[in-house]
Amino acid sequence: MSDVKVDNAEPRYEAVVVGGGAAGLGGALVLARARRSVLVIDAGQPRNAPASGIHAYPGHEGVPPAEFLARARREAAGYGARFADGTVVAAERLAEGGFRLRLDDGSSVLADRLLVTTGLVDELPELEGLRERWGRDVLHCPYCHGWEVRDQPIGVLGTGPLAVEQALLWRQWSADVTLFRHTAPEPDAEQRERLAARGIAVVDGPVVGLAVRDDRLDGVTLADGRTMPARALAVAPHFAARGALLAGLGLTPEPQEMGGHVVGSRIAADPTGATEVPGVWVAGNVTQLGEQVIGSAAAGVRAAAVINHDLVAADTRRAVAAARAGSVEAR
């Protein structure tokens, strides 16, 4: 990782936020209210775009994601935050301090501090039609979508060793839950006993497709030709952190485990969002895979406050140095 020279023609901000979701906008709001120069760079591809509303966020229950983001952008802009459409493709450390961010349109900006809130990518199983229904009736989080499919036939697509626990969790929202084993391991005797006690059926064999009627999921089609009823299908994706832009700073995603099994990747950080690279913070799903909208917003707010404290310390060091230099010159 080599330092690069500063081109004085490039705009410079005290803080650049990469990613305009709940975490990024929470951070931008706090930094702008702290009278910092802030730029938010966002590609306009929110992870929750297919969802009809956000949930478990008091005061914002059921608000459509696009409406929530538009409102949050207006709030941050009202305090002076600026916005740029685009994707950051690389980040470099500057010899003079701070960072250069290169965007996909060829432009670049400079930042004293970075807050990266780029989220994650849901890597879904290879199954025809799954992606098209993602966030609508193909779901992963019962706390986000369980109420909306309560008491309906819910299928759970088994893709790993946590499939049994996933089925038992979804049972809270419906008495009609079926575990389609698909590629998941065979449940052992104790697991089958727990599933049976909760009235959860287990269907062996791979799933090959989805049955859709009137643009709604109607069932799950098996390799043997059977179609089993399902109005919602729970799927556990692989959660891959969007952290490629940080590679130039020496930060790469690390595996994230749940119950001893790898479920995705994350950029490591301390509880404030600070990474091992000075001047770089992360917040939201890029570092906490299971964070919901409210948690991501809170993480962005928390990281922004720490970033401002760091900038205050730097401002003070410069002021002290200037005062000392002035005292020497006065002599």
Secondary structure, DSSP 4 states (H G I P E B T S, - for coil): ---B---TTS-EEEEEEE--SHHHHHHHHHHHHTT--EEEEE-S--TTTTSS---S-TT-TT--HHHHHHHHHHHHHHTT-EEEES-EEEEEEBTTSSEEEEETTS-EEEEEEEEE---EEEE--S-TTTGGGBTTTEES-HHHHTGGGTTS-EEEE--STTHHHHHHHHTTT-S-EEEE-TTSPPP-HHHHHHHHHTT-EEE-S-EEEEEEETTEEEEEEETTS-EEE-SEEEE--EEEE--GGGGGGT---EEEEETTEEEEEE----TTSB-SSTTEEE-GGGT-TT--HHHHHHHHHHHHHHHHHHHHHHHHHHHHHHHHHHHHHH-
